[in-house]
């Protein structure tokens, strides 16, 4: 139910952006690549957007990607208001977990990538530094749809680094909504393209429940977004 509601919210925002074009807005279809930046958690690592590494599983690494919509409304000659929404995947190297077999024997550490599927929404005020470049900040949030962890699946006597298959588990200890503080740099390109670099800093510990009393997990998102005017 929550997934259907969130998808409905995304579609509604996208439709509202299209309708707003008739009211003096510029509307863009956006695609992004993003990096999940762990904050206050040295046990997590940054996962590349696109890379190949023969020492990892899988070897071909596909990290954070997303699509969305953006609309821009000029307020004055130098100030504009921007609202964007996107449906994205944020991927990161998760914390290593010590593994023991059924007899309690230590089998070492195992870890792999995890992915969060989210709906992001930000609203920012931009100041035009030049005719093509603007900077801005505002407020936003990340709404978590689901978080999936890829865990090693191995039999007794097998080492985690020799396992051949993975199993997928759902991370259930993350809050569904995290407010973020966005900072953006936007550049207008020829032929109706708009390139935006955005950093979103999570304002709260994303861990929920009793675990949040002993564990803090914050993050930032560095997003590279290309918009096509529609």
SVG drawing of the C-alpha trace seen along z (x, -y; Angstrom):
<svg xmlns="http://www.w3.org/2000/svg" viewBox="-2 -41 42 68">
<polyline fill="none" stroke="black" stroke-width="0.4" points="0.0,0.0 2.8,-2.4 4.5,-1.6 1.4,-2.3 0.8,-5.6 4.4,-6.7 4.2,-5.9 1.0,-7.8 2.6,-10.8 5.4,-10.7 3.0,-10.6 1.0,-13.4 4.0,-15.6 5.1,-14.9 1.6,-15.7 1.5,-18.9 4.9,-19.9 3.5,-19.4 0.4,-21.5 2.5,-24.2 4.2,-24.9 1.1,-26.9 1.6,-29.1 5.0,-30.5 7.1,-27.6 9.9,-25.8 9.5,-22.0 12.3,-19.4 12.5,-15.7 15.5,-14.7 17.9,-11.7 20.5,-11.4 23.5,-9.5 24.1,-9.8 26.6,-8.9 25.5,-7.9 28.0,-9.5 28.1,-7.9 28.3,-10.4 29.4,-9.4 29.6,-5.8 33.2,-4.8 32.0,-1.2 30.0,-2.1 31.6,-2.9 30.8,-4.9 29.6,-2.8 30.5,-4.0 27.8,-5.1 29.3,-2.9 32.5,-0.9 34.2,2.5 36.2,4.3 37.3,7.9 37.7,8.3 34.1,7.7 30.8,9.5 29.2,8.5 32.2,7.3 30.2,4.8 29.1,2.2 26.0,0.1 25.3,-2.3 22.9,-5.2 20.5,-6.1 17.2,-7.9 14.6,-9.8 12.3,-12.6 10.8,-16.0 11.8,-19.6 10.1,-22.9 11.5,-26.3 9.6,-29.6 11.3,-33.0 10.4,-35.3 12.6,-38.3 15.3,-39.0 17.9,-37.2 15.9,-34.8 14.0,-31.7 12.1,-29.0 12.9,-25.3 11.0,-22.2 12.1,-18.8 11.0,-15.2 12.7,-12.0 12.5,-8.2 16.0,-7.0 18.2,-4.1 20.9,-5.0 23.6,-2.2 26.4,-1.9 28.9,0.6 27.2,1.8 28.9,2.6 30.9,5.8 29.2,8.5 31.0,11.3 29.7,14.7 29.7,17.9 28.7,21.4 26.1,23.7 28.8,24.8 29.7,21.3 33.0,21.3 34.2,18.0 34.0,17.7 35.3,14.2 33.6,11.0 31.1,10.7 29.7,7.6 28.2,6.4 26.2,3.5 22.9,2.3 20.4,0.2 17.7,-2.2 14.8,-2.9 13.4,-6.4 11.2,-9.3 13.1,-12.6 11.5,-16.0 13.3,-19.4 12.3,-23.0 15.0,-25.6 15.5,-29.3 18.2,-30.0 20.2,-33.1 21.5,-33.7 25.2,-34.3 25.4,-34.8 23.0,-34.4 23.6,-30.6 24.8,-29.7 22.7,-29.8 23.2,-28.5 20.5,-27.7 19.4,-26.1 16.2,-25.2 14.6,-22.1 13.6,-18.6 13.2,-15.0 13.8,-11.5 10.9,-9.0 12.2,-5.4 10.2,-2.9 12.3,0.1 15.9,0.9 17.5,4.1 20.8,5.7 22.7,8.3 24.0,10.8 26.4,13.8 24.7,17.2 27.1,20.0 27.0,23.5 28.8,24.8 32.6,24.9 32.5,22.4 34.2,19.0 32.2,15.9 34.8,14.7 34.3,18.0 30.5,18.0 28.9,18.4 25.4,17.0 23.8,14.0 20.6,13.7 18.5,10.5 17.3,9.2 15.1,6.2 16.6,3.6 13.9,2.8 15.7,0.6 15.6,-2.7 13.2,-5.5 10.7,-6.0 11.3,-9.7 14.5,-11.7 14.5,-15.5 17.5,-16.9 19.2,-20.2 19.9,-20.6 22.6,-22.8 22.6,-23.1 24.7,-24.5 22.8,-24.7 24.2,-25.4 21.9,-26.2 23.2,-24.4 22.3,-25.0 19.2,-23.4 17.1,-23.3 19.4,-21.2 20.0,-22.0 22.8,-20.4 22.5,-20.4 24.9,-19.2 23.1,-18.8 24.3,-17.8 21.6,-16.7 22.6,-16.5 20.5,-14.2 19.4,-16.1 18.4,-13.1 19.8,-9.7 18.1,-7.4 18.1,-4.5 14.7,-4.0 13.5,-2.2 15.6,-1.1 18.6,-0.7 18.8,-4.4 19.7,-4.8 23.1,-3.0 23.7,-3.6 23.9,-6.7 23.7,-6.5 23.6,-9.7 24.3,-10.2 24.5,-12.7 23.6,-12.4 25.7,-13.8 23.6,-13.9 24.6,-14.8 21.4,-15.6 20.7,-16.3 17.4,-17.9 15.7,-18.1 13.2,-20.9 9.7,-19.7"/>
</svg>
